[in-house]
Amino acid sequence: MSPLADDAIIVAGGGVIGLACALECRLRGFRVALVEKGRCGGQASGAAAGMLAPFSENGEQPDAFYLFCRDSLDMYEAWLQRLGEWSRIDAEWVRCGSLNVVWHEADIQPMLNRMAWQRAAGAKVEWADAAAVRRMEPSLAPDVVGALYYPDEAHLYAPAYVRALEEACRRSGVAIYEGIDDWTVKEWRQGVALQGNGLPELRGERLVVCTGAWSAAWQERFGIRLPVYPIRGQICAFPSAFGEVRHMVFTSQGYAVGKRNGSLVCGASEDAAGFDASVTDRGISRLMRWSRRLIPALRDRDVQLAWAGLRPATQDGCPLLGPIAGAERIVCAFGHYRNGILLSPATARAVGDWAEGREPASYLKSFDPMRFTAEYAD
């Protein structure tokens, strides 16, 4: 791509959201440049457990965020097929379904209430009593009293997915610039010009900001309030033959998901630690305790790997997604918190629609990036 391509799309940020948006725009015919301060997928994206679980992880009400997550799951099979055609990399997608287990009889009715509204909202979900849970998932502790079963939920291997997105971007013609810092943006009301340390000036029709937990740094440049902050998520993995744990398993304490590489991923311990992505004994110890209670066979196994990533949390728990009012050439796409991988196809579709001048799904108005700006102005 020429650094003076005025009709291009410039994507700031090379995580899963930035890569997905860049690929979607490129496949719609735009010239695309992606700029990343470090390396693509080097932050939260590659550290994620890769769960595609909108019903398990968003179980409060059928609001706009729930619809967004559900729609993105519905896109995934076709999205991964197209991604594989371009990248030739297997993202290790497994549609195993999930079990949301409970330990106490008092917790059954709230789960049945959730099942009722989710069924009304179109979800496939069943209640499994204690005997059914033991048949479906023999690895679990015998004192589990029941579970919600979601047959359509799935997972993938996050590092492979990020590699596939990056490779597909490169093969399709996205110009990727890594290791670029000290970004400056100018002329963004008439067009967009972005420069960085060692980068020739890039000009484009639109700038798509996909900078995850670091996105609050744009507040001064754009003059709006962007309440995004990092939450450290710590994860550990036990050795486990693929299929030993047949489903993704969720509890009130966390989750466990078996991967094809012979590991059982257990997460996540969350805390506010700024931009510190180090692993702590306290966080991993908590994961070890509850996962060994859930899956007794783990009591005789040591943790083989532990890691952490920084999730981009927001003030209201929802992403900031859409053009900036008065500066529609700037499109925000960040703040996806725990659901960046799940939401990458639907986010990319929305950004592609905005790039083409189309109106995306109406519920996306709930994620308007200007929704906090009145407080900022005060």
N, C-alpha and C positions, 0 to 999 in steps of 0.2 A: 504494500500500500504506500502510495506517495504521502509524505508528511503534510502535503497541502491538498488533501482530498476533502473539499468543502461539503460534499454530500455524504460523508462517512459517519459511522457511529464510533465514538470513543467510549470504551468501557474502562472504568477505573476500579481495579480490584480483580485479582485472579483466583479467588476462591470458587467454590462450587456454583454460587449464584452468578458471579461475573463470567465464568467460563460458559455456563448454560446460556446466559443472555447473549454473549458474543456469538456462540454457535447458532442460536436461533436467528439472530439478525443477519448473520452471514448466509445462512441457508435461505433466507428470504430475499437475497440479492444485494444486500448492502455491503459496501466496503467497511471493514471493521478493524480497529486497532484496540488491543487490550494492554493496559499498563499495570504492572504489579511491583510493589515496593520490594518484595522478597522473591520467593519463587511460587509458582502456581500451586495452589492447594496446600501451602505450607503451614496454615494456621488451623482453624477449627474444622475445615472441610475434611482433611485427611485424618483427623483424630476422631471423627464421629463413629458411632456404632452402626450407622447405615440403616436404621429402621424406617420402614415406610408404614407407619401405624397411626393414621389419623383418628381412628375410633378409640384406640387405647390411650393415646396421649392427649386427646382433646375431648374429654368426656363430660363437659359441663352443660352445654346447651348448643342448639343448632344455629349458632351465630355466623357472621361472615367469615370468621377465621376457620371455623369447622367446615364450612362449604368450600373454602379455598383449599384446605388440606384434602378433603374428599375428592375434589375435582382433580387435584394433582395426582393422587393415587390412581384415578381412572385413566390418566394419560400415560402411566409409566411403561406399560408393556410396549406400546407403539414407540414411545420415546427411546427406550433402550434398544429396540430393533434398529431404529434409524442411527442411533449412536454407534452401535456395533458395526453397521455397514460402513461408517466413515472411519472408525478408529481401529477396527479389527481387534479390540480388546474386550474380554469378557468381564463385565462388572459383577459377576457372581450373584445375580438376582435369584432369590429363593422365595417362592410363595408358599410358606409353611403354615400360615395362619398364626394366631396368637391366643394366649390364655391370660386373662386378667384374674388372678387368683385372690381369694380372701381366706383368712384364717379363723374368723369368728362368725357365729350365726348372726350376730347383730349387723354384720356388714352385707348380708345377702340382700335385704330389701333395697338399700341404696343402689346396688348393682342391677336389680330388676327394674328399678325406676329408670336408670340410665338405658337399659336395654329397650324399654318402651319408647322413649323419645327417639333413640337412634333408629329403631325400626321404622318409626313414623317418618324419619328423615331419609329413609332409603338404605340404611346399612344392613348388611347381612350379619346377624348376631344371634347366638343361641346361649341359653344357660346350661351349664354342665354341672351336675351335682357331684358330690365327693366321689362316688363310684365311677362316674363318667370321666372325671379328671384323672383318676388312677389308670383307667384304660387308655386314655389319650396320651398321658404323659407319665409313664411309670417312674421316671427319675425324680419326681417331686416328693417332698415330705408327706407322710401319711396323714398328717393333721390338717391338710388343706381341706376346707369344707365345700368349696365350689369355685366356679370361674365363669366369666363371660368368654365365649369363644368367637373369634372373628376370623372366618376362613380366608378372607381376601387380603389380609395384611401380609406384608412381605419384608424382606431385608436384602441388602446388597453389601458388598465389601467396599467401604468408602475409599480406601487408597486406590483400588482398581477403577472405581467410578471416576475419581478425579483424573487419573491418568487417561482414561478413555475420553473424557471431555477435552482435556488439553490436546490429545492427539487428534481428535476430530476437528478441533479448532484449527490446528496447524495444517492438516490435510485439506481442509476446506478453503484455506486462504486467509485466515485471521492472522494479522501481524501481531505477535506477542513480544512485549518489551518487559523483561524482568530485571530486578535489581535497580529500579528507578525510584529515587526518593526526592524530597523537596519539590513536590508538585506545585505548580501555579496554574490558575485558570483565569482567563481573561476573555473579554468580548462575548460573555456568555448570554447576553440578552439578544444579540443579533446572530450569533453563531457561537462556536466553542473553539477555543485555542488552549491546549494543554501543553505545558512544558515540565520537564523534570531534569534532575541531575544526569547529564550525559545523553539526554533525549532531544532530538530535533523537535521543533514545534509541530504538534499535531493539530490540524484543524478538522472540524467535523460539523455536521448538522446538529448532532445531539451528543451529550455526555451522559452516560449511564453510570451512576455512582453505586458501586457494589463493594464497599470497603468494610463491611461487617462491624466488628466491635470497635473499630477505630473511626467510625463514621461521624461521631460528634465533632471531630476536628474540622468538619466543613461548616459548622455553625457561623463562624465569623465571616467566611467567604461568601456565604449565601444569605446571611442576615436573617436566618430563621432558627427556631429552636429544634434541636435534634437530640432528644433524650435517649441516647444509646450508650450502653456501658457493658463492660465484659463481666461475664460470670464464668468462673473456672469450673469445668466439669472433669472430674477424675474418673478413670476407667481402669479396670484390670481384666486380665484374661487368664483362665485356667486351661491346662491341656485337656482336651476332650475330643473323642472321635466324633466326626460329623454324623449327626443322627442320634447321638446319645440323648440329647435334649431335642425333641422333635419340633417344638414350636418356639416362637418367641414367648417368653414368660414375663409378665409384668406383676409387680406387687406394689403396695404403698411405699415400699422402701427403694425400689429400683427395678431393673430388668436384667434378664439373661437371654442371650441369643447365641446359638451355635453357628460357627463359620466353617466353610469348606476346608480351611487351612488347618483344621485340627485344634481350634481354640474355642472356648466358651467365654464370650465377652460379657462382663458384668459391670453395670454402671447405674447411675452415675452419682458420685458425690459432688455436690455443688456448694460453692462458696464465693463470696465477693473478695477477690484478692488483687484487684486492679489488673494490670497486664502481666502478672506473674503466672506463668504456665507450668510451674514446677509441680512435682508430685509430692504429696505429704504422707507421712506414716499414718496420721490420723484419718485422712480421707480414705486411703486404701484399706486400712484396718476395718473401717465401718462396712465397706463393700464386702470384705472377706467374711465378716460375721453374718450378715443377712443372707448372702448367697449360699453359705454352707448350711444355714438353717433351711433354706428353700430346697437345696439339692444336696442331700446327705453325702453322696459319693465324693463331693469336693472336700470333705473334712480330711481326707488322707492325701490331698494334693496341694502343692505349693503354687502360688501365683507365678506364672511364667513371664508376664509382662505387665507393666503399669505405665500409663501415660495420661496426659491432660491436654485439654484444648480450651480456648476462650470463646464462649458463646455470646453472640450479640443480643443482649437483652434490651428491652425497651420499657418505657414507663408504664404502658398499658398491656404489655405482653404481645402486641401485634406488630408486624413489620411496618416500615415506612416505605410505601410503594406508590409511585406515580410521579407525574411532572410537578415541578414547583410553580405555584401560581405566580404569574408575572414573569416567569422565566421557564417557559414550557420546554425549552431545549435541554433543560437539566431534568433527568429522570432519576429518582431515588429508588433503590432496590436493596434494602438492608434491614437488619433488625429481626431476622427470622428465628432467632434464639435456638431452640432445640430442633427446629423443623427445616433447616436449610436444605438438606438433601431431599427430603420429601417434597418440599415446595419448589425445587429448582425447575421442573418442567412447566408448571403453571406460571411461575414468575417470568420465565423466559418467554412464554407465549404472550403474557401481558405486555412485556417490554417490546416485543416484536409488533404487537398491535399499535402501541403508542408510536413506534418508529414509522409505521405506515400511515399514521393519521386515523386509525380506527379506534372505536370505543370498545374497550374490553368489558368483561363481565361487570354488571352493575354493583355487585357486592364489594368490588375492589375500592369503591369510594370510601369505605370504612377505614382504609389504610392510607388515606391522603396524608402526605408528609407535612402538610401545613397545619395539621390538627392541633399542634402544640404551640403554634406561633403567637397566638394572642397573649399567652402567659409570658412568652419571651419578650414581647414588646413592652409589657408592663414593667 
